[in-house]
Amino acid sequence: MSIVGWIVIGLLAGGVARWIVKDDRSGCIYTMVVGVLGALIGGALMNAVDSTGVDEFSLRSILVAAIGAVLLLLVLQAIAGRGASRRR
C-alpha cells in the first residue's frame, strides 16, 4: 500500500477511534498519527492470530486500524489518568 493509502486509512481509522473513545484532542495530524499507529497495532494483532493485517485499502483494513487505534487511545487515557491521580 502506498503512503497516500496509509494516510487515508489513518485519517479514517483515527477519526472513528476518536469518536468511539470520545477523545477531545483535535487536529488532522494527531488523528492521522493515531490511525496509522492503530493500523500497525491492529495489523500486528491480526497477524498474531494467523490472519492478514492491513494490506490493502478496504473496509476490513479500516476496521482493523480503528480497533488498533481504539486500543492505543485507551492505553494513552489510562496512562494519563494514572499520572493525574499521582499529582494530587
Chimera marker file (.cmm) of the C-alpha trace (Angstrom):
<marker_set name="trace">
<marker id="1" x="0.000" y="0.000" z="0.000" r="1" g="1" b="0" radius="0.5"/>
<marker id="2" x="1.258" y="3.486" z="-0.791" r="1" g="1" b="0" radius="0.5"/>
<marker id="3" x="1.947" y="6.312" z="1.627" r="1" g="1" b="0" radius="0.5"/>
<marker id="4" x="-1.253" y="8.042" z="0.491" r="1" g="1" b="0" radius="0.5"/>
<marker id="5" x="-3.213" y="4.870" z="1.299" r="1" g="1" b="0" radius="0.5"/>
<marker id="6" x="-1.734" y="4.750" z="4.817" r="1" g="1" b="0" radius="0.5"/>
<marker id="7" x="-2.604" y="8.434" z="5.326" r="1" g="1" b="0" radius="0.5"/>
<marker id="8" x="-6.207" y="7.959" z="4.175" r="1" g="1" b="0" radius="0.5"/>
<marker id="9" x="-6.674" y="4.816" z="6.286" r="1" g="1" b="0" radius="0.5"/>
<marker id="10" x="-5.030" y="6.624" z="9.208" r="1" g="1" b="0" radius="0.5"/>
<marker id="11" x="-7.400" y="9.570" z="8.938" r="1" g="1" b="0" radius="0.5"/>
<marker id="12" x="-10.496" y="7.372" z="8.655" r="1" g="1" b="0" radius="0.5"/>
<marker id="13" x="-9.482" y="4.934" z="11.396" r="1" g="1" b="0" radius="0.5"/>
<marker id="14" x="-8.242" y="7.709" z="13.697" r="1" g="1" b="0" radius="0.5"/>
<marker id="15" x="-11.496" y="9.609" z="13.264" r="1" g="1" b="0" radius="0.5"/>
<marker id="16" x="-13.572" y="6.527" z="14.045" r="1" g="1" b="0" radius="0.5"/>
<marker id="17" x="-11.414" y="5.673" z="17.062" r="1" g="1" b="0" radius="0.5"/>
<marker id="18" x="-11.540" y="9.233" z="18.430" r="1" g="1" b="0" radius="0.5"/>
<marker id="19" x="-15.331" y="9.194" z="18.024" r="1" g="1" b="0" radius="0.5"/>
<marker id="20" x="-15.655" y="5.844" z="19.844" r="1" g="1" b="0" radius="0.5"/>
<marker id="21" x="-13.317" y="6.768" z="22.718" r="1" g="1" b="0" radius="0.5"/>
<marker id="22" x="-14.580" y="10.387" z="22.892" r="1" g="1" b="0" radius="0.5"/>
<marker id="23" x="-11.060" y="11.797" z="22.639" r="1" g="1" b="0" radius="0.5"/>
<marker id="24" x="-11.159" y="15.580" z="22.981" r="1" g="1" b="0" radius="0.5"/>
<marker id="25" x="-7.839" y="16.369" z="21.308" r="1" g="1" b="0" radius="0.5"/>
<marker id="26" x="-8.134" y="17.900" z="17.880" r="1" g="1" b="0" radius="0.5"/>
<marker id="27" x="-6.072" y="18.119" z="14.765" r="1" g="1" b="0" radius="0.5"/>
<marker id="28" x="-5.730" y="16.379" z="11.459" r="1" g="1" b="0" radius="0.5"/>
<marker id="29" x="-2.151" y="15.243" z="12.045" r="1" g="1" b="0" radius="0.5"/>
<marker id="30" x="-2.978" y="13.864" z="15.514" r="1" g="1" b="0" radius="0.5"/>
<marker id="31" x="-5.907" y="11.920" z="14.053" r="1" g="1" b="0" radius="0.5"/>
<marker id="32" x="-3.748" y="10.562" z="11.228" r="1" g="1" b="0" radius="0.5"/>
<marker id="33" x="-0.929" y="9.516" z="13.574" r="1" g="1" b="0" radius="0.5"/>
<marker id="34" x="-3.393" y="7.751" z="15.894" r="1" g="1" b="0" radius="0.5"/>
<marker id="35" x="-4.903" y="5.951" z="12.897" r="1" g="1" b="0" radius="0.5"/>
<marker id="36" x="-1.579" y="4.891" z="11.369" r="1" g="1" b="0" radius="0.5"/>
<marker id="37" x="-0.265" y="3.662" z="14.731" r="1" g="1" b="0" radius="0.5"/>
<marker id="38" x="-3.598" y="1.910" z="15.205" r="1" g="1" b="0" radius="0.5"/>
<marker id="39" x="-3.152" y="0.242" z="11.821" r="1" g="1" b="0" radius="0.5"/>
<marker id="40" x="0.261" y="-1.034" z="12.902" r="1" g="1" b="0" radius="0.5"/>
<marker id="41" x="-1.118" y="-2.293" z="16.227" r="1" g="1" b="0" radius="0.5"/>
<marker id="42" x="-4.239" y="-3.819" z="14.676" r="1" g="1" b="0" radius="0.5"/>
<marker id="43" x="-2.227" y="-5.387" z="11.857" r="1" g="1" b="0" radius="0.5"/>
<marker id="44" x="0.218" y="-6.926" z="14.322" r="1" g="1" b="0" radius="0.5"/>
<marker id="45" x="-2.645" y="-8.340" z="16.399" r="1" g="1" b="0" radius="0.5"/>
<marker id="46" x="-4.332" y="-9.775" z="13.304" r="1" g="1" b="0" radius="0.5"/>
<marker id="47" x="-1.063" y="-11.341" z="12.142" r="1" g="1" b="0" radius="0.5"/>
<marker id="48" x="-0.685" y="-12.906" z="15.594" r="1" g="1" b="0" radius="0.5"/>
<marker id="49" x="-3.969" y="-14.773" z="15.139" r="1" g="1" b="0" radius="0.5"/>
<marker id="50" x="-2.955" y="-16.080" z="11.681" r="1" g="1" b="0" radius="0.5"/>
<marker id="51" x="-4.954" y="-13.610" z="9.649" r="1" g="1" b="0" radius="0.5"/>
<marker id="52" x="-3.919" y="-10.863" z="7.288" r="1" g="1" b="0" radius="0.5"/>
<marker id="53" x="-3.423" y="-7.444" z="8.798" r="1" g="1" b="0" radius="0.5"/>
<marker id="54" x="-3.677" y="-4.128" z="6.990" r="1" g="1" b="0" radius="0.5"/>
<marker id="55" x="-2.515" y="-4.862" z="3.464" r="1" g="1" b="0" radius="0.5"/>
<marker id="56" x="-4.814" y="-3.028" z="1.068" r="1" g="1" b="0" radius="0.5"/>
<marker id="57" x="-7.340" y="-0.215" z="1.062" r="1" g="1" b="0" radius="0.5"/>
<marker id="58" x="-10.587" y="-1.866" z="2.129" r="1" g="1" b="0" radius="0.5"/>
<marker id="59" x="-13.293" y="-1.636" z="4.762" r="1" g="1" b="0" radius="0.5"/>
<marker id="60" x="-11.648" y="-4.526" z="6.639" r="1" g="1" b="0" radius="0.5"/>
<marker id="61" x="-8.348" y="-2.643" z="6.787" r="1" g="1" b="0" radius="0.5"/>
<marker id="62" x="-10.078" y="0.461" z="8.130" r="1" g="1" b="0" radius="0.5"/>
<marker id="63" x="-11.841" y="-1.607" z="10.809" r="1" g="1" b="0" radius="0.5"/>
<marker id="64" x="-8.618" y="-3.358" z="11.846" r="1" g="1" b="0" radius="0.5"/>
<marker id="65" x="-6.843" y="0.003" z="12.025" r="1" g="1" b="0" radius="0.5"/>
<marker id="66" x="-9.731" y="1.525" z="14.016" r="1" g="1" b="0" radius="0.5"/>
<marker id="67" x="-9.631" y="-1.328" z="16.545" r="1" g="1" b="0" radius="0.5"/>
<marker id="68" x="-5.894" y="-0.825" z="16.979" r="1" g="1" b="0" radius="0.5"/>
<marker id="69" x="-6.386" y="2.938" z="17.312" r="1" g="1" b="0" radius="0.5"/>
<marker id="70" x="-9.101" y="2.453" z="19.960" r="1" g="1" b="0" radius="0.5"/>
<marker id="71" x="-6.718" y="0.240" z="21.941" r="1" g="1" b="0" radius="0.5"/>
<marker id="72" x="-3.982" y="2.861" z="21.595" r="1" g="1" b="0" radius="0.5"/>
<marker id="73" x="-6.256" y="5.674" z="22.795" r="1" g="1" b="0" radius="0.5"/>
<marker id="74" x="-7.487" y="3.629" z="25.752" r="1" g="1" b="0" radius="0.5"/>
<marker id="75" x="-3.907" y="2.903" z="26.813" r="1" g="1" b="0" radius="0.5"/>
<marker id="76" x="-2.990" y="6.586" z="26.453" r="1" g="1" b="0" radius="0.5"/>
<marker id="77" x="-6.007" y="7.601" z="28.534" r="1" g="1" b="0" radius="0.5"/>
<marker id="78" x="-5.116" y="5.036" z="31.211" r="1" g="1" b="0" radius="0.5"/>
<marker id="79" x="-1.555" y="6.345" z="31.401" r="1" g="1" b="0" radius="0.5"/>
<marker id="80" x="-2.723" y="9.968" z="31.538" r="1" g="1" b="0" radius="0.5"/>
<marker id="81" x="-5.308" y="9.106" z="34.202" r="1" g="1" b="0" radius="0.5"/>
<marker id="82" x="-2.699" y="7.456" z="36.397" r="1" g="1" b="0" radius="0.5"/>
<marker id="83" x="-0.368" y="10.414" z="36.110" r="1" g="1" b="0" radius="0.5"/>
<marker id="84" x="-3.085" y="12.883" z="37.089" r="1" g="1" b="0" radius="0.5"/>
<marker id="85" x="-4.000" y="10.906" z="40.222" r="1" g="1" b="0" radius="0.5"/>
<marker id="86" x="-0.376" y="10.757" z="41.388" r="1" g="1" b="0" radius="0.5"/>
<marker id="87" x="-0.060" y="14.536" z="41.315" r="1" g="1" b="0" radius="0.5"/>
<marker id="88" x="-2.856" y="15.038" z="43.825" r="1" g="1" b="0" radius="0.5"/>
<link id1="1" id2="2" r="1" g="1" b="0" radius="0.2"/>
<link id1="2" id2="3" r="1" g="1" b="0" radius="0.2"/>
<link id1="3" id2="4" r="1" g="1" b="0" radius="0.2"/>
<link id1="4" id2="5" r="1" g="1" b="0" radius="0.2"/>
<link id1="5" id2="6" r="1" g="1" b="0" radius="0.2"/>
<link id1="6" id2="7" r="1" g="1" b="0" radius="0.2"/>
<link id1="7" id2="8" r="1" g="1" b="0" radius="0.2"/>
<link id1="8" id2="9" r="1" g="1" b="0" radius="0.2"/>
<link id1="9" id2="10" r="1" g="1" b="0" radius="0.2"/>
<link id1="10" id2="11" r="1" g="1" b="0" radius="0.2"/>
<link id1="11" id2="12" r="1" g="1" b="0" radius="0.2"/>
<link id1="12" id2="13" r="1" g="1" b="0" radius="0.2"/>
<link id1="13" id2="14" r="1" g="1" b="0" radius="0.2"/>
<link id1="14" id2="15" r="1" g="1" b="0" radius="0.2"/>
<link id1="15" id2="16" r="1" g="1" b="0" radius="0.2"/>
<link id1="16" id2="17" r="1" g="1" b="0" radius="0.2"/>
<link id1="17" id2="18" r="1" g="1" b="0" radius="0.2"/>
<link id1="18" id2="19" r="1" g="1" b="0" radius="0.2"/>
<link id1="19" id2="20" r="1" g="1" b="0" radius="0.2"/>
<link id1="20" id2="21" r="1" g="1" b="0" radius="0.2"/>
<link id1="21" id2="22" r="1" g="1" b="0" radius="0.2"/>
<link id1="22" id2="23" r="1" g="1" b="0" radius="0.2"/>
<link id1="23" id2="24" r="1" g="1" b="0" radius="0.2"/>
<link id1="24" id2="25" r="1" g="1" b="0" radius="0.2"/>
<link id1="25" id2="26" r="1" g="1" b="0" radius="0.2"/>
<link id1="26" id2="27" r="1" g="1" b="0" radius="0.2"/>
<link id1="27" id2="28" r="1" g="1" b="0" radius="0.2"/>
<link id1="28" id2="29" r="1" g="1" b="0" radius="0.2"/>
<link id1="29" id2="30" r="1" g="1" b="0" radius="0.2"/>
<link id1="30" id2="31" r="1" g="1" b="0" radius="0.2"/>
<link id1="31" id2="32" r="1" g="1" b="0" radius="0.2"/>
<link id1="32" id2="33" r="1" g="1" b="0" radius="0.2"/>
<link id1="33" id2="34" r="1" g="1" b="0" radius="0.2"/>
<link id1="34" id2="35" r="1" g="1" b="0" radius="0.2"/>
<link id1="35" id2="36" r="1" g="1" b="0" radius="0.2"/>
<link id1="36" id2="37" r="1" g="1" b="0" radius="0.2"/>
<link id1="37" id2="38" r="1" g="1" b="0" radius="0.2"/>
<link id1="38" id2="39" r="1" g="1" b="0" radius="0.2"/>
<link id1="39" id2="40" r="1" g="1" b="0" radius="0.2"/>
<link id1="40" id2="41" r="1" g="1" b="0" radius="0.2"/>
<link id1="41" id2="42" r="1" g="1" b="0" radius="0.2"/>
<link id1="42" id2="43" r="1" g="1" b="0" radius="0.2"/>
<link id1="43" id2="44" r="1" g="1" b="0" radius="0.2"/>
<link id1="44" id2="45" r="1" g="1" b="0" radius="0.2"/>
<link id1="45" id2="46" r="1" g="1" b="0" radius="0.2"/>
<link id1="46" id2="47" r="1" g="1" b="0" radius="0.2"/>
<link id1="47" id2="48" r="1" g="1" b="0" radius="0.2"/>
<link id1="48" id2="49" r="1" g="1" b="0" radius="0.2"/>
<link id1="49" id2="50" r="1" g="1" b="0" radius="0.2"/>
<link id1="50" id2="51" r="1" g="1" b="0" radius="0.2"/>
<link id1="51" id2="52" r="1" g="1" b="0" radius="0.2"/>
<link id1="52" id2="53" r="1" g="1" b="0" radius="0.2"/>
<link id1="53" id2="54" r="1" g="1" b="0" radius="0.2"/>
<link id1="54" id2="55" r="1" g="1" b="0" radius="0.2"/>
<link id1="55" id2="56" r="1" g="1" b="0" radius="0.2"/>
<link id1="56" id2="57" r="1" g="1" b="0" radius="0.2"/>
<link id1="57" id2="58" r="1" g="1" b="0" radius="0.2"/>
<link id1="58" id2="59" r="1" g="1" b="0" radius="0.2"/>
<link id1="59" id2="60" r="1" g="1" b="0" radius="0.2"/>
<link id1="60" id2="61" r="1" g="1" b="0" radius="0.2"/>
<link id1="61" id2="62" r="1" g="1" b="0" radius="0.2"/>
<link id1="62" id2="63" r="1" g="1" b="0" radius="0.2"/>
<link id1="63" id2="64" r="1" g="1" b="0" radius="0.2"/>
<link id1="64" id2="65" r="1" g="1" b="0" radius="0.2"/>
<link id1="65" id2="66" r="1" g="1" b="0" radius="0.2"/>
<link id1="66" id2="67" r="1" g="1" b="0" radius="0.2"/>
<link id1="67" id2="68" r="1" g="1" b="0" radius="0.2"/>
<link id1="68" id2="69" r="1" g="1" b="0" radius="0.2"/>
<link id1="69" id2="70" r="1" g="1" b="0" radius="0.2"/>
<link id1="70" id2="71" r="1" g="1" b="0" radius="0.2"/>
<link id1="71" id2="72" r="1" g="1" b="0" radius="0.2"/>
<link id1="72" id2="73" r="1" g="1" b="0" radius="0.2"/>
<link id1="73" id2="74" r="1" g="1" b="0" radius="0.2"/>
<link id1="74" id2="75" r="1" g="1" b="0" radius="0.2"/>
<link id1="75" id2="76" r="1" g="1" b="0" radius="0.2"/>
<link id1="76" id2="77" r="1" g="1" b="0" radius="0.2"/>
<link id1="77" id2="78" r="1" g="1" b="0" radius="0.2"/>
<link id1="78" id2="79" r="1" g="1" b="0" radius="0.2"/>
<link id1="79" id2="80" r="1" g="1" b="0" radius="0.2"/>
<link id1="80" id2="81" r="1" g="1" b="0" radius="0.2"/>
<link id1="81" id2="82" r="1" g="1" b="0" radius="0.2"/>
<link id1="82" id2="83" r="1" g="1" b="0" radius="0.2"/>
<link id1="83" id2="84" r="1" g="1" b="0" radius="0.2"/>
<link id1="84" id2="85" r="1" g="1" b="0" radius="0.2"/>
<link id1="85" id2="86" r="1" g="1" b="0" radius="0.2"/>
<link id1="86" id2="87" r="1" g="1" b="0" radius="0.2"/>
<link id1="87" id2="88" r="1" g="1" b="0" radius="0.2"/>
</marker_set>
